[in-house]
Amino acid sequence: YRVLRLRSYTHIPFLDTVIMSRHVMECLGMSRVTIEDGKVVDVTEPRVRYCPLFAKRRGMEELNRDSIRENIEFRIASFGMCNDDRVTEMDNFLNFGISETLCSALMNGKIDAAVIAADGCGTAVVTEPRLVQGLGGRISGICETEPIPKVVEAVGMENMLDPDTARIDMEAGVDKAFAMGYRRVAVTTPFVDSAVRMREKYGDKLIIIGVHTTGMTEEDAVRAFDTFDIITACASKHLREECLRRPDTLVAGNKVPVYGVTEKGKELVQDK
């Protein structure tokens, strides 16, 4: 039997089985956080111990397992992240965040659709600005998720890559967006190899945004500047060094810089 997981806690009497909603993120210094049935069940040691953005916004002077757990529990309590109470719409949170850039691009008609990944929907094609901000504005590095009814309803099953499983596959999401008839599409991805494949397939019809780039290698940093339209620097030493070798790059923000690389990328970063 195939079970459609549209509740965070589903009991199947004839199997005497409990299916619990499971969500996995990489966040806050590349810690891997697992949330099951709305509870944080595992937090790994972060690779980075300090983030200037979270130090400023949340007073987190050190990223460790305890401080990360506390922050994730705060997100669950405040806007229902990975939970049935998920808030799906929100106003802009940062001056130069990626979700804020996509939100503005949709409002200003610079793109028709954004392909994003979020808890509760996986990869989805989104056209509502406040939905992009609400789903992506306060999460990062979603690796694994399952459908959450409130999120599915807000996004629309027809706009999800896979409403049964909330699968994450950004390349397939871009294919879906163009198949739906959208012609000015933006997508976020942390993977340079994936970005290269999408660029080869769609050329400059697609705006590709590099996210969750902490720990990127020197080789990938060079390829990123050759491929992405916009890049968020996160905690990548090599991206910052490569930016210095690219004097035409537009740099926005100072805590965690966002780079406008191509002309289209620069336009979206500035158009806020």
NUZAFI-98309 format. One line per 5 residues: number of its first residue (from 0); their letters; for each residue x negated, y, z negated of N, C-alpha, C. Coordinates in steps of 0.05 Angstrom, whole numbers, plus 32768, in hexadecimal, padded with zeros to 4 digits. Atoms other than C-alpha are relative to their C-alpha. Example, Ala and Ser with C-alpha at 12.3 -4.5 7.8 and 13.67 -1.06 7.14 Angstrom:
% residues 2
0 = AS = 7FEE 7FE8 8000 7F0A 7FA6 7F64 7FEE 8018 8000  8010 7FE8 8001 7EEF 7FEB 7F71 800F 8016 7FF2
***
This chain:
% residues 272
0 = YRVLR = 7FEF 7FE8 8000 8000 8000 8000 7FEE 8019 8000  800E 7FE7 8000 7FE9 8046 800F 800F 8014 7FEF  7FF3 7FED 8013 7FF7 8079 7FD9 7FF8 801C 8008  8005 7FE3 7FFA 7FFE 80C3 7FEB 7FFD 800E 7FE5  8006 7FF5 801A 7FDC 80E6 7FB1 8008 801E 7FFF
5 = LRSYT = 7FF7 7FE5 8001 8006 8124 7FA8 8007 8008 7FE4  7FFE 7FF8 801C 8007 8125 7F5C 7FE5 7FFA 7FF3  801A 8004 800D 7FCB 812B 7F2E 8000 7FE7 7FF0  7FFE 8019 8010 7FE4 80EF 7F06 8017 7FF0 800A  7FEB 8010 7FF3 8009 80B9 7F2B 7FFF 7FE3 7FF4
10 = HIPFL = 7FFE 801B 800A 8020 8078 7F0A 800F 7FEF 8014  7FF4 8012 7FED 802F 803E 7F38 8009 7FE7 7FF1  7FF6 8016 8012 805C 800D 7F11 7FF8 7FE4 8009  8003 801C 7FF7 8055 7FD0 7F3D 7FE2 7FF8 8001  801C 8006 8001 8009 7FD5 7F3B 7FF5 8005 7FE4
15 = DTVIM = 8009 7FF8 801A 8005 7FEE 7EF3 7FE5 800F 8001  8018 7FF1 7FFA 7FD1 801F 7F0D 8004 801E 7FFC  7FFF 7FE3 8003 7FC2 8067 7EFD 7FEB 800C 8014  8011 7FF2 7FEF 7FA5 8094 7F33 7FFC 801C 7FF5  8005 7FE6 800B 7F84 80D2 7F17 7FF3 8012 8016
20 = SRHVM = 800B 7FED 7FED 7F74 8110 7F40 7FE3 8004 7FF9  801D 7FFE 8004 7F29 8116 7F4A 7FF5 8016 8013  800C 7FEA 7FF0 7F03 8154 7F61 7FE3 8003 7FF7  801C 7FFD 8006 7EB8 815E 7F66 7FF6 8019 800E  800C 7FE7 7FF5 7E93 81A0 7F70 7FE2 8001 7FF9
25 = ECLGM = 801B 7FF7 8007 7E4B 81B7 7F73 8002 801E 7FFC  7FFC 7FE4 8006 7E49 81FA 7F51 7FEC 8008 7FEA  800F 7FF6 8016 7E24 8226 7F1F 7FE5 7FF4 7FFD  801C 800A 8001 7DDC 8216 7F2F 7FFE 7FE4 800B  8000 801B 7FF3 7DED 81D7 7F58 8006 7FEA 7FEC
30 = SRVTI = 7FF6 8015 8012 7E0B 81B2 7F1D 8017 7FF2 800E  7FEA 8010 7FF4 7E39 817A 7F34 8015 7FFC 7FEA  7FEB 8000 8014 7E7B 8180 7F0E 8017 7FEF 800A  7FEA 8012 7FF9 7EB1 814A 7F0E 8017 8006 7FEE  7FE8 7FFA 800E 7EF8 815A 7EFA 8015 7FEB 8007
35 = EDGKV = 7FEC 8015 7FFD 7F2C 8123 7EF0 8018 8007 7FF0  7FE6 7FFA 800E 7F75 812F 7EDF 7FFF 801A 7FF1  8001 7FE5 800B 7F66 8178 7ED1 7FEC 8004 7FE9  8014 7FFF 8016 7F2D 8169 7EA0 7FE4 7FFD 800B  801C 8003 7FF8 7EE2 8171 7EA8 7FF5 7FE7 7FF3
40 = VDVTE = 800A 801A 800B 7EC5 812B 7EA1 7FE2 7FFC 8003  801D 8003 7FFD 7E7D 8135 7EB8 7FF5 801A 800B  800F 7FE8 7FF7 7E4C 816E 7EC1 7FE2 7FF8 8001  801D 8007 7FFF 7E05 8161 7EDA 7FEF 8018 7FFB  8013 7FEA 8004 7DC8 818B 7ECB 7FFD 8010 8019
45 = PRVRY = 8003 7FEF 7FE9 7DC3 81C7 7EF9 7FE3 8001 800A  801B 7FFC 7FF4 7D87 81D1 7F28 7FF6 801C 7FFC  8006 7FE4 8004 7D89 821C 7F1C 800B 8009 7FE5  7FF8 7FF9 801B 7D8D 823A 7ED6 800B 801C 7FFD  7FF6 7FE5 8003 7DA1 8281 7EE5 800D 8009 801A
50 = CPLFA = 7FF2 7FF4 7FE9 7DD3 82A3 7F14 8007 801D 7FF9  7FFB 7FE4 8007 7DD4 82F0 7F14 801E 8007 8002  7FE3 7FFA 7FFD 7E1D 82F0 7F2B 800F 7FF7 7FE8  7FF1 800A 8017 7E36 82C5 7EF2 7FF6 800D 7FE6  800A 7FF1 8017 7E09 82EA 7EC1 800F 801A 7FFD
55 = KRRGM = 7FF2 7FE7 8000 7E2B 832A 7ED5 801E 7FFD 7FFB  7FE3 8003 8001 7E73 8310 7EDC 8009 7FF2 7FE7  7FF6 8011 8016 7E76 82DD 7EA4 7FEC 8000 7FE8  8013 7FFF 8017 7E3A 82ED 7E77 7FF1 7FE6 7FFC  800E 8019 8001 7E19 82AA 7E87 7FE2 8004 8004
60 = EELNR = 801C 7FFB 7FFD 7DD0 82B5 7E78 7FF0 7FE7 8006  800D 8019 7FF8 7DBE 826C 7E81 8014 7FEC 8009  7FEF 8015 7FF6 7DDD 8236 7EAB 7FF7 7FE6 7FF5  8005 801A 800B 7DDF 81F5 7E85 801A 7FF0 7FFF  7FE8 8010 7FFF 7E0F 81BC 7E7E 8017 800B 7FEF
65 = DSIRE = 7FEB 7FF6 8012 7E34 81DC 7E44 800D 801A 800C  7FF5 7FE7 7FF5 7E3B 8221 7E64 8010 7FFB 801A  7FF2 8007 7FE8 7E50 8202 7EA6 801B 7FF4 7FFA  7FE6 800C 8008 7E85 81D7 7E85 8013 8015 7FF6  7FEF 7FEA 800B 7E9F 8214 7E60 800C 8011 8016
70 = NIEFR = 7FF7 7FF0 7FEA 7EA4 823B 7EA1 8015 7FF2 8011  7FEC 800F 7FF0 7EC8 8204 7EC7 801A 7FFD 7FF1  7FE7 8002 8010 7EF9 81FA 7E8E 800F 801B 7FFF  7FF4 7FE6 7FFE 7F05 8245 7E90 800F 8003 801A  7FF3 7FFF 7FE6 7F15 8240 7EDA 801A 7FEF 8001
75 = IASFG = 7FE8 8012 8001 7F45 8206 7ECE 8016 800E 7FF1  7FEC 7FF3 8011 7F68 822E 7E97 800B 8019 800D  7FF7 7FE5 7FF7 7F6A 8271 7EBB 800E 7FFF 801B  7FF1 8001 7FE7 7F80 825E 7F01 8005 7FE4 800A  7FF7 801B 7FFA 7F8B 8213 7F00 7FEF 7FF1 8014
80 = MCNDD = 8011 800E 7FED 7F4F 81FD 7F29 8001 7FE2 7FFC  7FFF 801D 8000 7F54 81B4 7F3B 8017 7FF5 7FEF  7FEA 8007 8012 7F97 81B1 7F17 801A 8006 800D  7FE6 7FFC 7FF5 7FE1 81B0 7F24 800A 801D 7FFE  7FF8 7FE4 8004 7FE6 81F9 7F0D 7FEF 8013 8011
85 = RVTEM = 8013 7FF1 7FF0 7FB6 8211 7F43 800D 801A 800B  7FF9 7FE7 7FF4 7FBE 825B 7F54 7FF4 8001 801C  8009 8002 7FE4 7FB9 825F 7FA0 7FFB 801A 800E  8005 7FE6 7FF3 7FB8 82A9 7FAF 7FF3 8013 7FEB  800F 7FEE 8012 7F8B 82DF 7F93 7FF6 8018 800F
90 = DNFLN = 800D 7FE9 7FF4 7F71 8325 7FA1 7FE2 7FFC 8000  801D 8003 7FFE 7F28 8330 7FB2 7FF3 8002 7FE5  800E 8003 801A 7EF7 831F 7F7B 7FE5 800D 8000  801A 7FF5 7FFE 7EB3 8335 7F94 7FFF 8015 8016  8003 7FED 7FEA 7E9B 836E 7FC0 7FF6 7FF3 801A
95 = FGISE = 800B 800D 7FE8 7E73 8342 7FEF 7FFF 7FE2 7FFD  7FFE 801D 8001 7E8B 82FB 7FE6 8009 7FF6 801B  7FF8 800C 7FE7 7E98 82CB 801F 801E 7FFF 8003  7FE3 8001 7FFE 7EE2 82C1 800F 800B 801C 8004  7FF8 7FE4 7FFC 7EE9 830D 800B 7FFC 8008 801D
100 = TLCSA = 8005 7FFA 7FE4 7EC9 8313 804F 8014 7FF4 8013  7FEC 800D 7FF0 7EF8 82E0 806D 801B 800C 7FFC  7FE7 7FF3 8006 7F33 8301 804B 8003 8019 8010  7FFF 7FE7 7FF1 7F22 8344 8069 8001 7FFC 801E  8000 8005 7FE4 7F15 8326 80AD 801C 7FF7 800A
105 = LMNGK = 7FE5 8007 7FF9 7F5A 8307 80AE 8013 8018 7FFF  7FEE 7FE8 8002 7F7C 8347 8096 7FFB 8013 8016  8007 7FED 7FEB 7F57 8370 80CA 8002 7FF5 801C  7FFC 800C 7FE5 7F66 8340 8103 7FE6 7FF9 800E  8019 8007 7FF3 7F1D 8330 810F 7FFD 7FE2 8005
110 = IDAAV = 7FFE 801D 7FFB 7F2B 82E5 8109 801D 7FF8 7FFE  7FE5 800A 8001 7F6A 82BC 8112 8004 7FEC 7FEA  7FFE 8015 8013 7F5B 8284 80E2 7FE5 7FFB 7FF3  8019 8008 800E 7F28 826E 80AE 8002 7FE3 7FF8  8002 801C 8008 7F14 8226 80A4 7FF0 7FFF 7FE6
115 = IAADG = 800D 8000 801A 7F05 821D 805A 8004 7FE5 7FF3  7FFB 8017 8010 7F00 81E6 8027 8005 8009 7FE3  7FF9 7FF9 801B 7F20 81EA 7FE2 800C 7FE8 7FF1  7FF4 8015 8010 7F39 81C0 7FA9 801E 7FFF 8006  7FE3 8004 7FFC 7F7E 81A2 7FB5 8008 7FFF 801D
120 = CGTAV = 7FF9 8002 7FE4 7F7C 81A8 8001 7FEA 7FF6 8012  8017 8008 7FEF 7F37 8195 8019 7FFC 8014 8016  8003 7FEE 7FE9 7F29 81B2 805E 801B 8009 800A  7FE7 7FF6 7FF6 7F60 81DF 8076 7FFC 8018 8011  8000 7FE9 7FEE 7F6F 8213 80AB 8013 8015 7FF4
125 = VTEPR = 7FF1 7FED 800F 7F86 8252 8087 8001 801B 800F  7FFC 7FE6 7FF2 7FA2 8293 80A4 8009 8016 7FED  7FF6 7FEC 8013 7FBC 82B7 8066 7FE8 800A 7FEF  8017 7FF6 800E 7F87 82E5 8048 7FFF 7FFA 7FE2  8000 8005 801D 7F9D 82DF 7FFF 7FFD 7FE3 7FF9
130 = LVQGL = 8003 801C 8004 7F9F 8294 8006 7FE2 7FF8 8003  801D 8004 7FFD 7F57 8293 801F 7FF2 8008 7FE6  800C 7FF7 8018 7F43 82BC 7FE3 8007 7FF0 7FE7  7FF6 800F 8016 7F6D 8295 7FB2 7FF4 7FE4 7FFF  800A 801B 8000 7F53 8252 7FC8 7FE1 7FFF 7FFE
135 = GGRIS = 801D 8001 7FFF 7F0A 8263 7FD5 7FF1 8014 7FEF  800E 7FEA 800D 7EFB 82A0 7FAB 7FF2 7FF9 7FE7  800C 8006 801A 7EEA 827E 7F69 7FF7 7FE3 7FFE  800C 801A 8000 7ED0 823A 7F7E 7FE8 8000 8012  8016 8003 7FED 7E92 8222 7FA1 7FF8 7FE3 8002
140 = GICET = 800C 801B 7FFC 7E74 81E3 7FBD 8013 7FE9 7FFA  7FED 8016 8004 7EB3 81B8 7FBD 7FF6 7FE8 8010  800B 8018 7FF3 7E9A 8171 7FCD 8016 7FEB 8005  7FEC 8015 8000 7ED7 8146 7FC0 8019 800A 7FF2  7FE8 7FF7 800C 7F1F 8154 7FB2 8017 7FEE 8008
145 = EPIPK = 7FE8 800F 7FF9 7F66 8138 7FB5 8017 8014 8002  7FEA 7FEE 7FFD 7FA9 8157 7FC7 800C 8009 7FE5  7FF2 7FF5 8016 7FC9 8185 7F94 801A 800C 800B  7FE7 7FF8 7FF3 8013 8190 7FA3 8004 801E 8004  7FFD 7FE3 7FFE 8013 81DB 7F95 7FEE 800B 8016
150 = VVEAV = 8012 7FF7 7FEC 7FD7 81E5 7FC2 8009 7FF7 801C  7FF6 800B 7FE7 7FF3 81B8 7FF9 8018 8011 800A  7FE9 7FEF 7FF9 8034 81E1 7FF8 7FF7 801B 800A  8009 7FE5 7FF8 800E 8223 7FFC 7FF2 8000 801B  8010 8002 7FE7 7FE0 820D 8034 8011 7FF7 8017
155 = GMENM = 7FF1 800C 7FEB 8012 81E4 805B 7FF3 7FE6 8009  800C 8019 7FF8 8007 819B 806B 7FF5 8001 801C  8008 7FFF 7FE4 8002 81AC 80B4 7FE6 800F 8004  8019 7FF1 7FFE 7FC6 81D9 80A6 7FE9 7FF2 7FF3  8015 800F 800D 7F9F 81A5 807E 7FF4 7FEC 8014
160 = LDPDT = 800D 8014 7FEF 7F6D 8178 80A1 800C 7FE5 7FFA  7FF5 801A 8008 7F88 813C 807A 8011 8003 7FE7  7FEF 7FFB 8018 7FC4 8148 804C 8002 7FE8 7FEE  7FFE 8018 8011 7FC2 8100 8033 7FE8 7FFF 7FEC  8018 8004 8011 7F7B 8103 8017 7FF1 801A 7FFA
165 = ARIDM = 800E 7FE7 8003 7F65 814D 801A 7FE2 7FFC 8007  801C 8006 7FF7 7F26 8136 8040 7FF2 801A 8006  8011 7FE9 7FFA 7EED 8168 8048 7FEE 7FF9 8018  8010 8004 7FE7 7ED0 816C 808F 8003 801A 8010  7FFD 7FE6 7FF4 7EC3 81B2 80A8 7FFF 7FFF 801F
170 = EAGVD = 8000 8002 7FE2 7EB2 819E 80F0 801B 7FF7 800A  7FE5 8008 7FF8 7EF4 8179 80F6 8014 8016 7FFB  7FEE 7FEA 8005 7F16 81B5 80D7 7FFF 8015 8016  8003 7FED 7FEA 7EFA 81E2 810D 800E 7FF6 8019  7FF2 800C 7FE9 7F12 81B2 8142 801E 8003 7FFD
175 = KAFAM = 7FE3 7FFE 8004 7F57 81B4 8123 8009 801D 8004  7FF9 7FE3 7FFD 7F57 8201 8121 8003 8007 801D  7FFE 7FF9 7FE3 7F48 8207 816B 8016 7FF0 800D  7FEA 8010 7FF5 7F79 81CF 817B 801B 800C 7FFA  7FE7 7FF3 8007 7FAF 81F7 8157 8004 801A 800F
180 = GYRRV = 7FFD 7FE8 7FEF 7FA3 8230 8187 7FF2 8019 7FF7  800E 7FE9 8009 7F79 825F 815E 7FE7 8004 8011  8017 7FFA 7FEE 7F42 8281 8186 7FE9 800F 7FF3  8015 7FF2 800F 7F1C 82AA 8153 7FFF 7FF3 7FE4  8000 8011 8017 7F09 8279 811D 7FE5 8004 7FF1
185 = AVTTP = 8018 8000 8011 7ED8 827D 80E2 8000 7FE8 7FEF  8002 8018 8010 7EBE 8243 80BA 7FE9 8003 7FEC  8016 8000 8013 7E94 823A 807B 7FF5 7FE4 7FFE  800D 801A 8003 7E61 8202 8073 7FE5 8005 7FF3  801B 7FFE 800B 7E22 81F6 804A 7FEB 7FF1 8010
190 = FVDSA = 8011 8013 7FF2 7E05 81C6 807E 7FF6 800C 801B  800B 7FF4 7FE7 7DD6 81E1 80B4 8004 7FED 8018  7FFC 8013 7FEA 7DDA 81A2 80DE 801C 8002 800B  7FE4 7FFE 7FF8 7E26 81A7 80DF 8004 801B 800F  7FFE 7FE6 7FF3 7E21 81F1 80F1 7FF5 8000 801D
195 = VRMRE = 800C 8003 7FE5 7DF3 81E1 812C 8013 7FF2 8013  7FED 800F 7FEE 7E25 81AE 8147 8018 8011 8007  7FE9 7FEF 7FFA 7E5F 81DF 8141 7FF8 8017 8012  8008 7FEB 7FEF 7E37 8216 8162 7FFD 7FF6 801D  8003 800C 7FE6 7E25 81E8 819C 801B 7FFB 800D
200 = KYGDK = 7FE6 8007 7FF5 7E6E 81D5 81A4 8011 8019 8007  7FED 7FE9 7FFC 7E91 8219 819D 7FF2 801A 8006  800E 7FE7 7FF9 7E5B 824D 81A9 8008 8017 7FEE  7FF9 7FE9 8010 7E6B 8293 8193 801E 8004 7FFB  7FE3 7FFE 8007 7EB6 8285 8190 8004 7FFB 7FE2
205 = LIIIG = 7FFD 8007 801C 7EA9 826C 814A 7FED 8010 7FEF  8011 7FF2 8014 7E8F 8295 810F 7FF9 7FEC 7FEA  8009 8014 8013 7E65 8267 80E2 7FF3 800E 7FE8  8009 7FF3 8019 7E58 827B 809A 7FF2 7FEB 7FEE  800F 8012 8011 7E22 8259 8070 8005 8006 7FE3
210 = VHTTG = 7FFA 7FFC 801C 7E36 824F 8028 7FF2 7FEA 7FF0  800B 8014 8012 7E1C 8229 7FEB 7FE4 7FF7 8009  801A 8004 7FF3 7DD5 822F 8004 7FE9 7FFC 7FEC  8015 8004 8014 7DAE 8225 7FC3 7FEF 7FE8 8006  8012 8016 7FFB 7D71 81FA 7FCE 7FFB 7FFA 801D
215 = MTEED = 8005 8005 7FE4 7D70 8201 8019 7FE3 8000 8007  801C 8002 7FF9 7D2F 81EC 8038 7FF6 8017 8012  800B 7FEB 7FEF 7D00 821B 805D 8008 7FFC 801E  7FF8 8006 7FE4 7D0F 81F8 80A0 801D 8006 8005  7FE3 7FFB 7FFD 7D5A 81FC 8095 8006 801E 7FFE
220 = AVRAF = 7FFC 7FE3 8002 7D54 8246 8082 7FFC 800D 801B  8005 7FF6 7FE5 7D36 8255 80C6 8017 7FF9 8012  7FEA 8009 7FEF 7D6C 822C 80E9 801A 800E 7FF9  7FE8 7FF2 8009 7DA1 824E 80BF 8003 801B 800D  7FFF 7FE5 7FF4 7D8E 8293 80D8 8003 7FFE 801F
225 = DTFDI = 7FFC 8004 7FE3 7D8E 8277 811F 801C 7FF7 8007  7FE7 800D 7FFB 7DD3 8259 8117 8018 800E 7FF4  7FE9 7FF4 800E 7E00 827B 80E3 8004 801D 8009  7FFA 7FE4 7FFC 7E23 82BD 80ED 7FFD 800F 7FE6  8001 7FF4 801B 7E26 82CB 80A2 7FF4 7FEB 7FEE
230 = ITACA = 800C 8013 8013 7DFD 82AB 806A 8002 800C 7FE4  8003 7FF8 801B 7E04 82B0 801F 7FE6 7FF4 7FF4  801B 8008 8008 7DBF 82AD 7FFF 7FFF 7FEC 7FE9  7FFF 8010 8018 7DD3 828A 7FBE 7FE4 8001 7FF3  801A 8000 800D 7D92 8273 7F9C 7FEC 7FF3 8012
235 = SKHLR = 8013 800B 7FEC 7D6A 8265 7FDB 7FE9 8013 8004  8019 7FF0 7FFB 7D23 8280 7FDA 7FFA 8002 801D  8008 8000 7FE4 7D19 826C 8022 8012 8012 8011  7FEF 7FEE 7FF2 7D56 8291 803B 7FF8 801D 7FFC  8008 7FE4 8006 7D3F 82D1 8018 7FE6 8006 8010
240 = EECLR = 801A 7FFB 7FF2 7CF9 82C9 8037 8005 8002 801E  7FFA 7FFF 7FE3 7D16 82BC 807C 800E 801A 8007  7FF3 7FE6 7FFB 7D42 82FA 8076 7FEC 8016 8004  8015 7FEB 7FFD 7D03 8324 806D 7FF3 7FFF 801B  800B 8002 7FE5 7CEB 8309 80B0 8014 8007 8015
245 = RPDTL = 7FEB 7FFA 7FED 7D2C 831D 80D1 800A 801D 7FFA  7FFA 7FE4 8008 7D2E 836A 80CC 801B 800A 8009  7FE5 7FF8 7FF7 7D70 836E 80F2 8016 7FF6 7FEF  7FEB 800C 8011 7D95 8348 80BC 800D 8016 7FEF  7FF1 7FEE 8011 7DCB 836F 8098 8002 7FF2 7FE4
250 = VAGNK = 7FFF 800B 801C 7DC5 8364 804C 8015 800F 7FF0  7FEB 7FF4 8010 7E02 836F 8021 7FFF 7FF4 7FE4  8001 8009 801B 7E02 836B 7FD5 7FE3 7FFC 7FF6  801B 8003 800C 7DC7 8364 7FA5 7FFE 7FEA 7FEC  8001 8017 8012 7DD9 832E 7F73 7FFB 7FE6 800F
255 = VPVYG = 8002 8018 7FEE 7DE5 82F7 7FA5 8005 800B 801D  7FFD 7FF3 7FE7 7DD8 8316 7FEA 8010 7FF0 8015  7FF2 800C 7FE9 7E04 8308 8026 7FF3 800C 8019  800E 7FF7 7FE8 7DE1 830C 8069 8012 7FFF 8019  7FF3 7FFF 7FE6 7E02 8323 80A9 7FEA 7FFC 8015
260 = VTEKG = 8016 8008 7FEE 7DD7 8301 80DF 8006 8009 801C  7FF9 7FF9 7FE5 7DFB 8308 8121 8011 801A 8000  7FF0 7FE8 7FFF 7E21 8345 8139 801C 7FFC 7FF6  7FE6 8007 800B 7E63 8323 812A 7FFF 7FFD 7FE2  8003 8004 801C 7E4A 8310 80E6 7FFD 801B 7FF2
265 = KELVQ = 8003 7FE5 800C 7E34 8357 80D7 801A 800F 7FFF  7FE6 7FF2 7FFF 7E77 8372 80ED 8013 7FF7 7FEA  7FEE 800A 8015 7E9D 8345 80BD 7FF6 8007 7FE4  800A 7FF9 801B 7E6F 8353 8082 8005 801E 7FFB  7FFC 7FE3 8004 7E75 839E 808D 801D 8008 7FFF
270 = DK = 7FE4 7FF9 7FFD 7EC0 839D 809B 8010 7FF9 7FE8  7FF3 8006 8019 7ED7 839D 8053 800B 8019 7FF3
***
